[in-house]
Amino acid sequence: MGKLSRMKILNLHANQFDGQIPVEFCDLASLQVLDLAYNNLNGTIPSCIDHFSSMDKMNGSKGLIDLVK
């Protein structure tokens, strides 16, 4: 995901993903919105995501989390 390091919005809403949230999201330091709602993700949220200073909203409702900074 190195070439995506300046991405600000990532919408993966309702894609039927399952498993854990990939640690590679940690490479997206400019991310402001991450929408993982309506997937079947489980496990813990990578700790680096909580440290993104530019993140405004992480939407993981319906089975994950709803975090607004």
C-alpha positions in Angstrom: 0.0 0.0 0.0 3.0 2.3 -0.2 1.8 4.2 -3.2 -1.5 4.8 -1.4 0.1 6.6 1.6 -1.7 9.9 0.7 -5.1 8.4 0.5 -7.7 10.3 2.6 -10.9 8.2 2.1 -11.1 4.5 1.9 -14.7 3.1 1.5 -14.8 -0.7 1.7 -18.5 -0.7 2.8 -20.5 -3.9 2.2 -17.9 -6.0 0.4 -18.4 -9.2 2.4 -14.9 -9.2 3.7 -14.1 -11.5 6.5 -11.2 -12.1 8.9 -9.1 -9.5 10.7 -8.5 -5.9 9.7 -5.2 -5.9 7.8 -2.2 -4.3 9.6 -1.3 -2.8 6.2 -3.9 -0.1 6.9 -1.2 1.3 9.2 0.7 2.5 6.1 -2.2 4.9 5.2 -1.1 7.6 7.6 -3.1 10.3 5.8 -6.4 8.4 6.0 -9.3 10.5 7.3 -12.2 8.2 6.7 -12.2 4.4 6.8 -15.5 2.7 6.2 -15.6 -1.0 6.9 -19.3 -1.3 7.7 -21.4 -4.3 6.7 -18.5 -6.7 6.5 -17.7 -9.7 8.6 -14.5 -8.6 10.1 -13.3 -9.8 13.5 -10.4 -9.7 15.9 -8.7 -6.6 17.2 -8.2 -3.3 15.5 -4.6 -2.7 14.7 -3.3 -0.3 17.4 -1.7 2.0 14.8 -5.1 3.0 13.5 -6.0 4.6 16.8 -2.9 6.9 16.5 -3.8 8.4 13.1 -3.9 12.1 13.9 -5.7 13.0 10.7 -8.5 10.4 11.0 -11.9 12.0 11.4 -14.1 8.9 11.3 -13.8 5.1 11.1 -17.1 3.4 10.4 -17.4 -0.2 11.1 -21.0 -0.4 12.2 -23.0 -3.6 11.9 -20.3 -5.9 13.2 -17.2 -4.0 13.8 -16.8 -0.6 15.4 -17.8 3.0 15.2 -15.0 5.3 16.1 -15.0 9.1 15.6 -12.0 11.2 16.5 
